[in-house]
Amino acid sequence: MTYNFVFFKSRIDEIEDWLKKEFSLLRTGRATSAILDSITVDSYGTQSPISHVGTVSMEDARTLRITPWDKAQLKAIEGAIQKANIGLSVTTDEQGLRVIFPELTGERRAQIIKLLKDKLEDARISLRKEREAVVTELKQMEKNGEMSEDDARRAKDELQKYVDDANARFDALAATKEKDINS
C-alpha cells in the first residue's frame, strides 16, 4: 500500500502561501500596497480593509496614492495608517492620501532581514511538524499491518523529498526578499 500525500502537499502549499504573505508585509525601500492589506478602517461602523474604502495605486517607487471613494473617509484612513505604526508617512491633498515609504537605513535593513529569517524559520518549524505527523501516521500504519516495512521506508523517502523541495522553495523566497531589502 502506498501513502497518499495529498493532504501533506496541501499543507506545504498553505505554509508557502503564509510565508509569501508574511514576506509581502516586510517593508523594503519600495512602495507596495500589500503592506496596507492588514490595516482596517472604521467605515460607517464597520472595520474594512483600505482597499474596500478606496483605490490604492502606485504613484512612484516610494509612494502609494489612496483615493477614497468617499472623501469623508480621509481622516479615518489617515488615522488607521498612523495607528498601525508601520513607519510610513501619510499626507493628504485634494485627490486623497499619499503614503510615503522612507529610505531604509542600514540598521533598519538588518532588523528587517532578521525578521525575514524569523518568518522563514517559523515556516520550517511548521513544515517539520507536518512531517512528524506523517511519520507518526506511517509508523502507526506499519504497526497495524496496513503497510509493509519497505512501503513505509519508501513513503518516508518520498516524504523527505517533498520536505527538501519545500525548504528549497522557502529559501528561494527568502533570498529574493532579502535581495529586495538590500537593493
ABEGO torsion letter per residue (X at the ends): XBBBAAAAAAAAAAAAAAAAAAAAABBBABBBAAAAAABBBBBGGBBBBAAAABBBBBABAABBBBBBABAAAAAAAAAAAAAAGAGBBBBBBAAEBBBBBBBBBAAAAAAAAAAAAAAAAAAAAAAAAAAAAAAAAAAAAAAAGABBAAAAAAAAAAAAAAAAAAAAAAAAAAAAAAAAAAX
